């Protein structure tokens, strides 16, 4: 008989380094290029998640939604256009400022921004106040994933939704500049981790497109390398060449797929 797989430990090992280097300071340095990506992409991955729930007939316009690690609003703003309210939690001050500006430009008045980490939130203050709790492309923040998911369930009176990347086309670039790559499939780890904990999510795989103006794309990749080490002239040349080869009409585009895990809270 084989020993059971410790999905908790595998998950923790796969996200610990990303969690360590992806500080609020890093995301403050990325706020401008990331906000340009969200705007140029027309909030594509957030809209795709929203459309999925609308097509399933689940989403209601009287919902209150909690969006954890919202960034400049890739999911926050599309949902806010369809539900009663969205509360966005975002720890990086510059990201929160971009979200506030995007909210102003969209003329939406139903978005509340809390500049804290999810771990800093006292869930007893929000128990069963939200109809859906989301966390999109930010689960690396939680080496203690199950504890944070249980906290999400505490504040949800309806659904929880976790979105995580399945495929990206940037592996070639990351290998070329020598940044750490995890060979493990984080999405499969995430799914098995939840199942072992007695959470049996629905699974939908969605395609998305992320688009940057070329200059913002270069800045984003340079900041990404600098998370791990000092940037060299060789790195800059590799990044510029890669971006140039994947830029059309001034726009750099990344096609990808994400897995959306969602379940109704018991």
N, C-alpha and C positions, 0 to 999 in steps of 0.2 A: 504494500500500500504506500502510495506517495504522500509526502507531507502536504498539507493544505498551503495554498499560496497566500502570502501575507500582502494583500493588495494595499493595505494601509501603508506598509513600509515601502513598497514599490512606488506608490504615489509620492510619498514624502521625499524619497531619494530623487525622483524625476523633477521636482519643482523647487527643491531647496536652493540650488544655485541661482535660478532665475529670481526667486523671492529675495535672495540676499542682495543682488545687484540692482534690482528694479525698485529703487527707492523713490520717495516723493520728489527728491531733488532731480533724479533722472527724468521723471515724467514732467516736472516743471520745464526742463530743458527741451522736452519733446512736444510741449503743448501747442506751439505754433504750427509745426509741420503736421502733427496729428490732426489738429482742427482743420487744416487745409485739406487733408485727406478725406475727412468725414464730409466736408462741404462739397468737394469735387466729386466724391462718390455718391452724392445725394443720399447719404445715410443708408447705403445699400444693404448692409448686413442687418441693421436694425429693422428696416422696412420689410426685409424678407422674413424675419421672425414674426413681426406683426402680421404680415399677410398670411403666414402659415396658420396662426391662431384664428384669424378671421375666416379662412377657408374651412377650418375645422368647426366653425360655429361656436367657439368657446368664448371669445372675447366679448365683453359687454361694455357699453358706454358709461355705465355707472361705477366702473371699477376704480379702485385706488391701487396704484402699482408702486412697488419699491424697486429701484434700479441700483444695484450695488456695483461700485467702481464704474461710474457712468462715463468718465472722461468728458469730452466736450458734447456728448449727447447723442451718440450714434443710435442708441436704442431709445433714450429718454424722449427725444423730440418726436419721432414717429408715433410712439405710444401716446404721448401727451395730446396729439391731434385726434385721438380716438377714444380716450377714456376720461373719467372725471378728474383725476389728478395723478401726477407722478412725483414721488419723492426720490431725489437722486443723491446718493452718497458717493462723495469723491474726495479723497484725502489731499491730492496735489492742488495747491492754491492756484497755479496758473491754469490747470485743467478746469477747475471750478469756475475761474473767471471766464474762460472760453465758453463754458456751458451757459453762464449768465448772459454773455453777449449773444450767443445763438438763440437763447430764449427771448431776449429783447427783440432781435431781428425777426423772429418768427411770429411775434405778437401773441405768443401764448402766455396765459396768466395762471396756469394750473400746475406749474413746476416749482417745487421747493427743493433747495440745495442745502445739503448738510456737509460741511467740509470736515469730515472725519474718516478714519478707517472703519470698516464694518466691525472689526474687533472692538472698537471703542464705543460702539452703540450699546446702550443698555436695552436689551430686548424686552425686558419687563415693561418698559415705557411704551412699547409698540405692539404688545401681544394681540394677535389676531386682528390687526388693523388694516391689512393689505389683502387684496384679492389675488394678486400675483406678485411674487418676488423673483427678480431676475438677476443673473450675473453672467455677463457676456464677455468671453475672451479675457477673463481676469482671474481664473481659478488658481493661477500660480501664486496668488496672494495667500493661499491657504494650505500650508503643509499639513495642518490639522484639519483637513477637509471635512471629515464627518462632524466634528464639533460645530463648525461654521454652518454646515447644511442643517443641522438640527436647530440652530439658532434661526436660520431662515424659516424653517417650518414653524417655529414658535410665533413669528410675527405674521405668518400667512394664514388666512381663513379660507384660502382657495387653492392656488397652485404655486409650485416652485418650478423655475426654469433655469437650466444651466446650459450655456453654449460654449463649445470648445472646438478649436481647429482640428480638422481631420486631414486636410491636405493644403500645402502651400507650394508655390512654384519658386521660392527663393532659396531652396537648399543649395543650389549651385553657388550662389553668391556667398552664403554663410561658410561653405567649405573653402571658397577661394580666399576669404579673409581670415580663416582659421579660428572662428569663434566656436565655443563649445556646442556640440550637437548631441541631443539625447536620442539614442537609437530605439528607445522603448516607445510603444504606441500609447501616448497619454490618454487618448480618448477611450481605448479599450480598457486601460487601467481604471479610468474614472467609472466607466459603466460597471465593471466587475466589482469595484470597491463599493458602489452604491448597492448592488445586488447582494453582496455579502452582508451588508448592514440592514437588509430587509426593506430596502427602497427599490421598487421595481418600475423604473421610468419608461415612458413612451420614448421612442427614438425616431427622430426625423433628420435626414441628411439634406442640407440646403447648400446650393451654390451661391457664391457672392463674388463681387468685384470691388477691389479697393483701388482707388485712383488718386494719384498725387500730381500736381504740377512738378515738372522735372526737378526744379531747384529744391522744392520741399522734400522730394524723394531722396535726393542726395544727402540733404541735411539729416533726414531720419535714419539713413543707413550709417552715416558717420557717427551719430549719437549712439546708435546701437552697438557699434564696435567699441566705442569709448566706455560702455558699461563694463567691459572686461579688461581693457588695456589701453595704453596710449595709441592714438591714431598715427599711422606713418604715411609718408608720401606714396608708398606702394599701395596701401589700403585705399587712399583717395583715388588713385588711378584706376584700380580695379572697380571701385564703386561707380565712378563716372562712366567707365566703359560699359559696365553692366546696365546701368540706367539708360544710357544712350541706345543700347541695342534693344531695349524694351519700351522705348518711348515713341509714341505716335502723335503727331500734331501737338507736341508739347506736354503730353500727358503720359505718365508712367502708370501702368495698370498691372495689378496682381489678381489673377483669378484664383479662387480657392474653394474649399468646401468646409463646412462646419457641421458638427453634430449637435443637435438640440435635444437635450434630455429634459423631460417635463413630466410632472406627476401631480395628482390631486392629494393634498395633505389630508391624512386620516383624522 
